[in-house]
Amino acid sequence: MQEIQGTAGWVWRSIVFEVPWYTNYFWGLIAISLVVWSLEVLFPWRKEQGAFRKDFWLDGFYMFFNFFVFSVVISGFYAVIQRLFNDVGIAMSDLTLFNLSHLTIAGQWVVFFIVLDFVQWITHIALHRWPVLWQFHKVHHSVEEMGFAAHLRYHWMENILYKPLKTLGVMVLGGFEPTQAFIVHFVAIAIGHLNHANVKITWGPLKYIFNNPVMHLWHHAMFLPPDHPKGVNYGISLSLWDYLFGTHYIPESSGTITLGFEGLRDFPKDFWHQIIYGFKKNKKGSTDLEEYPSTQK
């Protein structure tokens, strides 16, 4: 309970500007969102798409729910996990595989960014290839018109999966304080917002390193190539992993492709039904978790 109160207090102090600006994730998220949204309005890639696209407000609600409200709720759970580690005599330093203390702060940030992104890339693949996890990940892929706020539209169960793995990624890096990671955090938000934005950016030769809106739009395509039926372009911030492991796919860059998955018409359209999706009983009497997604072609 103390952990939940502490996290809630941190969110409130952020809102009222009682934390340093460079670690104020609440207003940092708003500032990044306004900048990227302005780019969408001024330089739209899909010009027929309005500034207030379909599900604009729903995605905006998801953005704050997943980033702050759910963080408060789940903070107690991770505190319990940490206590269990302590009870069996396992400290964070016991899991250290790479000590970064000899690097500069900038060097530590770069290594932390790369390791964290690779962990998320692997997790993202699991969300597509394991039927149970795909049922939750459908929420993110239910976006029909892409925009910056779609970045944080995802089922709360994804937090349950992502956060422990991201924490593990931090634990294997010795000599690095997570509190120093604010710059990595803001960079990742900015890249994620841009990847989902209605702007046409490819970064030129850097496209082989950094993800971009053109590449990520194809990740959300309803119809996929036969040799990658469960997904392509899994990169979060970096495209590097997709090019290295052959999961990249960008056949053209018009931006005029159909997004979603088979069965999207019957998928819940409101927040409350989406966040319980994957647990409810369907008409056949089985749960959504028991069905394999025939969604990716």
C-alpha positions as CSV (number, residue, x, y, z in Angstrom):
1,M,0.0,0.0,0.0
2,Q,2.9,2.4,0.8
3,E,4.3,1.8,-2.7
4,I,1.0,2.6,-4.3
5,Q,0.7,5.8,-2.3
6,G,4.2,6.7,-3.1
7,T,3.7,6.3,-6.9
8,A,0.4,8.2,-6.7
9,G,2.2,11.0,-4.8
10,W,4.9,11.1,-7.5
11,V,2.3,11.5,-10.2
12,W,0.6,14.3,-8.3
13,R,3.9,16.1,-7.6
14,S,4.7,15.8,-11.3
15,I,1.4,17.4,-12.2
16,V,2.0,20.4,-9.9
17,F,5.6,20.8,-11.0
18,E,7.1,19.7,-7.7
19,V,9.7,17.4,-9.4
20,P,12.6,18.5,-11.6
21,W,11.6,19.3,-15.2
22,Y,14.0,16.7,-16.6
23,T,12.3,13.9,-14.7
24,N,8.8,15.2,-15.0
25,Y,7.3,12.4,-17.1
26,F,3.7,13.8,-16.9
27,W,4.4,17.1,-18.5
28,G,7.2,15.6,-20.6
29,L,4.7,13.3,-22.2
30,I,2.3,16.2,-22.9
31,A,5.1,18.3,-24.4
32,I,6.3,15.5,-26.7
33,S,2.7,14.7,-27.7
34,L,2.0,18.3,-28.6
35,V,5.2,18.6,-30.7
36,V,4.5,15.4,-32.7
37,W,0.8,16.3,-33.1
38,S,1.9,19.6,-34.5
39,L,4.0,17.8,-37.0
40,E,1.0,15.7,-38.0
41,V,-1.1,18.9,-38.5
42,L,1.5,20.8,-40.4
43,F,3.0,18.0,-42.5
44,P,0.4,15.2,-42.8
45,W,1.4,12.1,-44.7
46,R,-2.1,10.9,-45.3
47,K,-3.7,14.2,-46.1
48,E,-7.3,12.9,-46.1
49,Q,-6.9,12.0,-42.4
50,G,-8.1,14.6,-40.0
51,A,-6.1,16.1,-37.2
52,F,-8.7,14.6,-34.9
53,R,-8.6,11.2,-36.5
54,K,-10.8,8.2,-35.7
55,D,-10.3,7.2,-32.0
56,F,-8.1,10.3,-31.3
57,W,-9.7,10.8,-27.8
58,L,-9.8,7.1,-27.0
59,D,-6.0,6.8,-27.7
60,G,-5.4,9.9,-25.7
61,F,-7.2,8.3,-22.7
62,Y,-5.1,5.2,-23.2
63,M,-2.0,7.2,-23.2
64,F,-2.5,8.6,-19.7
65,F,-4.2,5.4,-18.3
66,N,-1.3,3.1,-19.3
67,F,1.4,5.6,-18.5
68,F,0.2,6.9,-15.1
69,V,-3.0,5.3,-13.7
70,F,-2.0,1.7,-14.3
71,S,1.5,2.5,-13.0
72,V,0.0,3.5,-9.7
73,V,-2.1,0.4,-9.5
74,I,0.6,-2.1,-10.4
75,S,3.4,-0.4,-8.3
76,G,2.4,-2.5,-5.2
77,F,2.7,-5.7,-7.2
78,Y,6.3,-5.1,-8.2
79,A,7.1,-4.1,-4.6
80,V,5.9,-7.5,-3.5
81,I,8.1,-9.2,-6.2
82,Q,11.1,-7.2,-5.0
83,R,10.5,-8.3,-1.4
84,L,10.3,-12.0,-2.5
85,F,13.7,-11.6,-4.1
86,N,15.1,-10.0,-0.9
87,D,13.5,-12.8,1.2
88,V,15.4,-15.5,-0.7
89,G,18.6,-13.5,-0.5
90,I,18.8,-12.3,-4.1
91,A,19.9,-8.7,-4.6
92,M,19.8,-6.8,-7.8
93,S,23.6,-6.9,-8.0
94,D,23.6,-10.7,-8.0
95,L,22.1,-10.7,-11.5
96,T,24.6,-8.3,-12.9
97,L,26.2,-9.5,-16.2
98,F,27.7,-6.3,-17.5
99,N,29.1,-3.6,-15.3
100,L,28.8,-0.2,-16.9
101,S,30.5,1.8,-14.2
102,H,33.6,2.3,-16.3
103,L,31.6,4.1,-19.0
104,T,30.7,7.7,-19.2
105,I,27.0,8.6,-18.4
106,A,26.4,9.0,-22.1
107,G,27.9,5.6,-22.8
108,Q,25.7,4.1,-20.1
109,W,22.6,5.7,-21.6
110,V,23.5,4.2,-25.0
111,V,24.0,0.7,-23.7
112,F,20.9,0.9,-21.6
113,F,18.9,2.1,-24.5
114,I,20.1,-0.7,-26.8
115,V,19.6,-3.5,-24.2
116,L,16.2,-2.3,-23.3
117,D,15.1,-2.0,-26.9
118,F,16.3,-5.5,-27.7
119,V,14.3,-6.9,-24.7
120,Q,11.2,-5.2,-25.9
121,W,11.8,-6.4,-29.5
122,I,11.8,-10.0,-28.3
123,T,8.8,-9.4,-26.2
124,H,7.0,-7.8,-29.1
125,I,7.6,-10.9,-31.2
126,A,6.1,-13.1,-28.4
127,L,3.0,-10.9,-28.4
128,H,2.4,-11.7,-32.0
129,R,3.4,-15.4,-32.1
130,W,1.9,-16.7,-28.9
131,P,-1.9,-17.0,-29.3
132,V,-2.6,-16.2,-25.7
133,L,-0.6,-13.0,-25.8
134,W,-1.9,-12.0,-29.3
135,Q,-5.4,-11.7,-27.8
136,F,-4.2,-8.9,-25.6
137,H,-2.0,-7.3,-28.3
138,K,-5.1,-7.0,-30.6
139,V,-6.0,-3.9,-28.7
140,H,-2.9,-2.1,-30.1
141,H,-3.6,-3.4,-33.5
142,S,-7.3,-2.3,-33.5
143,V,-6.1,1.2,-34.6
144,E,-7.7,2.0,-37.9
145,E,-6.2,5.4,-38.5
146,M,-2.7,5.9,-37.3
147,G,-1.6,8.8,-35.1
148,F,0.9,9.6,-32.4
149,A,-1.3,8.6,-29.5
150,A,-1.7,5.1,-30.8
151,H,1.8,4.6,-29.5
152,L,0.4,4.0,-26.0
153,R,-2.9,2.3,-26.9
154,Y,-2.4,-1.2,-25.6
155,H,-4.0,-3.7,-23.2
156,W,-3.0,-3.4,-19.6
157,M,-1.8,-7.0,-19.6
158,E,1.1,-6.0,-21.8
159,N,2.4,-4.0,-18.8
160,I,2.4,-7.2,-16.8
161,L,4.6,-8.8,-19.4
162,Y,6.8,-5.9,-20.4
163,K,7.7,-4.4,-17.1
164,P,9.3,-7.5,-15.4
165,L,11.4,-8.1,-18.6
166,K,12.5,-4.5,-18.7
167,T,13.3,-4.6,-15.0
168,L,15.4,-7.7,-15.7
169,G,17.2,-5.8,-18.4
170,V,18.1,-3.1,-15.9
171,M,19.2,-5.6,-13.3
172,V,21.8,-7.3,-15.6
173,L,23.5,-3.9,-16.1
174,G,25.6,-3.1,-13.1
175,G,26.9,0.3,-12.2
176,F,23.9,2.0,-13.8
177,E,21.2,3.8,-11.7
178,P,17.7,3.5,-13.2
179,T,17.1,7.1,-12.0
180,Q,19.7,8.2,-14.5
181,A,17.5,6.8,-17.4
182,F,15.2,9.8,-17.8
183,I,16.9,10.8,-21.1
184,V,16.4,7.2,-22.5
185,H,12.8,7.3,-21.4
186,F,12.1,10.6,-23.2
187,V,13.9,9.6,-26.3
188,A,11.9,6.3,-26.4
189,I,8.6,8.2,-26.0
190,A,9.6,10.6,-28.8
191,I,10.6,7.9,-31.2
192,G,7.5,5.8,-30.4
193,H,5.2,8.8,-30.9
194,L,6.9,9.6,-34.3
195,N,6.6,6.0,-35.4
196,H,2.9,6.1,-35.0
197,A,2.4,9.6,-36.3
198,N,0.8,10.7,-39.5
199,V,4.1,12.1,-40.9
200,K,6.4,10.6,-43.6
201,I,9.9,10.2,-42.1
202,T,12.4,7.5,-43.0
203,W,15.7,9.0,-41.6
204,G,17.6,8.3,-44.8
205,P,20.5,5.9,-44.3
206,L,19.7,5.8,-40.6
207,K,16.5,3.9,-41.4
208,Y,18.6,0.7,-40.9
209,I,19.2,1.7,-37.3
210,F,16.1,3.7,-36.2
211,N,12.5,2.8,-36.6
212,N,10.3,5.2,-38.5
213,P,6.6,5.9,-39.4
214,V,6.8,4.3,-42.9
215,M,8.3,1.1,-41.5
216,H,6.0,0.9,-38.5
217,L,2.8,1.5,-40.5
218,W,3.5,-1.9,-42.2
219,H,3.7,-3.5,-38.8
220,H,0.0,-2.5,-38.4
221,A,-1.0,-3.7,-41.9
222,M,-4.0,-6.1,-42.1
223,F,-2.5,-8.1,-44.9
224,L,1.0,-9.4,-44.5
225,P,3.4,-11.4,-46.8
226,P,3.1,-15.2,-46.8
227,D,6.6,-15.7,-45.4
228,H,5.8,-13.5,-42.4
229,P,2.2,-14.4,-41.6
230,K,2.4,-13.4,-37.9
231,G,4.0,-10.0,-38.3
232,V,6.8,-7.8,-39.6
233,N,8.8,-4.8,-38.4
234,Y,8.7,-5.6,-34.7
235,G,11.2,-2.8,-33.8
236,I,10.2,-0.5,-31.0
237,S,12.8,2.3,-31.2
238,L,15.4,0.5,-33.3
239,S,14.9,-1.1,-36.8
240,L,18.3,-2.7,-36.4
241,W,16.9,-6.0,-35.1
242,D,14.5,-6.4,-37.9
243,Y,17.2,-5.9,-40.5
244,L,19.6,-8.2,-38.7
245,F,17.0,-11.0,-38.2
246,G,15.1,-10.7,-41.5
247,T,11.8,-9.5,-40.2
248,H,11.7,-6.2,-42.1
249,Y,9.1,-5.5,-44.8
250,I,8.4,-2.2,-46.6
251,P,7.1,-2.9,-50.1
252,E,6.0,0.7,-50.7
253,S,5.6,4.0,-48.9
254,S,2.3,5.5,-50.0
255,G,0.7,5.1,-46.6
256,T,-2.6,4.1,-48.1
257,I,-2.9,0.6,-46.6
258,T,-5.6,-1.1,-44.6
259,L,-4.7,-1.4,-40.9
260,G,-5.9,-3.9,-38.3
261,F,-6.6,-7.6,-38.4
262,E,-9.3,-10.0,-39.7
263,G,-12.3,-9.7,-37.5
264,L,-11.7,-6.1,-36.5
265,R,-15.3,-5.2,-37.4
266,D,-16.4,-7.3,-34.4
267,F,-13.7,-6.1,-32.1
268,P,-14.9,-3.9,-29.1
269,K,-14.7,-0.2,-29.9
270,D,-14.8,1.2,-26.3
271,F,-12.2,1.3,-23.6
272,W,-14.0,-0.8,-21.0
273,H,-14.7,-3.8,-23.3
274,Q,-11.2,-3.6,-24.8
275,I,-9.5,-3.9,-21.4
276,I,-11.4,-7.1,-20.5
277,Y,-10.9,-8.5,-24.0
278,G,-9.0,-11.8,-23.8
279,F,-10.8,-13.0,-20.6
280,K,-14.5,-12.9,-21.6
281,K,-16.5,-15.9,-22.8
282,N,-17.4,-15.8,-26.5
283,K,-20.6,-17.1,-28.1
284,K,-19.2,-20.6,-28.4
285,G,-18.6,-20.8,-24.7
286,S,-14.8,-20.8,-24.9
287,T,-12.6,-17.9,-23.8
288,D,-10.8,-15.6,-26.3
289,L,-7.5,-17.0,-24.9
290,E,-8.3,-20.4,-26.4
291,E,-8.6,-19.1,-29.9
292,Y,-5.7,-18.8,-32.3
293,P,-5.8,-15.5,-34.2
294,S,-6.5,-16.1,-37.8
295,T,-5.9,-12.4,-38.2
296,Q,-2.5,-12.1,-39.8
297,K,-2.2,-13.1,-43.5
